[in-house]
Amino acid sequence: MLEFLKQLTDPQSIIQYGGLALLLFVVFAETGLLIGFFLPGDSLIFISGLICVSKPELLGVNLITLIIALSTAAIIGNIAGYWFGYKVGPPLFKKEDSIIFKKRYLETTKAFYDKNGGKTLIVGRFLPIIRTFAPILAGVIKLDFKQFMLYNIVGGVAWIALLASIGYFLGSYEWVQNNVGYIVVGLIIITAIPVISTYLKERSKKN
């Protein structure tokens, strides 16, 4: 089980062992399941685009097909998250911390949502934790579903298309192929900064 979880947090292992099917599930889970926040969405999408040009046989699809498939998974994932939040509602904020769920994740997302409104569903796609809890919070506050779907589709397609395309066009460079690990770490740091900043500001206000 530990080995399986380790592979789920390693983008290259996900693609190597599970191919396109596991790739689609991970994108769906990170945006549609409460426990999906730990999955490596950004780096996974970037590497999948890179593999489309460097090792196309691993996924068996071209870039356009990859973008359409992953965008669909991301959009459906957000819909699942929205309806989960819609049905469960405010009790989520009273839920005690567990090994997986931390109430501060939801509170950080709420602070981000209070600042950016519905745009959180677009901007939040590029931010870890926020992209998992943003659709859930939209359901909790019962955001109009048509408005939610507009943000959902725009954000999902933009997130997938941008990262996959960058990976695809950089994948032809040997230096990039040899230094994927460093690039992934840099991507994680860059996307984590706004989330950490929002959390620290919210914590400071409470203190």
Buried (B, 14 or more C-beta within 10 A) or exposed (E): EEEEEEBBBBBBBBBBEBBBEBBBBBBBBBBBBBEBBBBBBBBBBBBBBBBBBBEEEBBEBEBEEBBBBBBBBBBBBBBBBBBBBBEBEEEBEEEEEEEEBBBEBBBBBBBBBEEBEBBBBBBBBBBBBBBBBBBBBBBBEEBEBEEBBBBBBBBBBBBBBBBBBBBBBBBEEEEBBEEBEEBBEEBEEEBBEBBEEBBEBBEEEEE
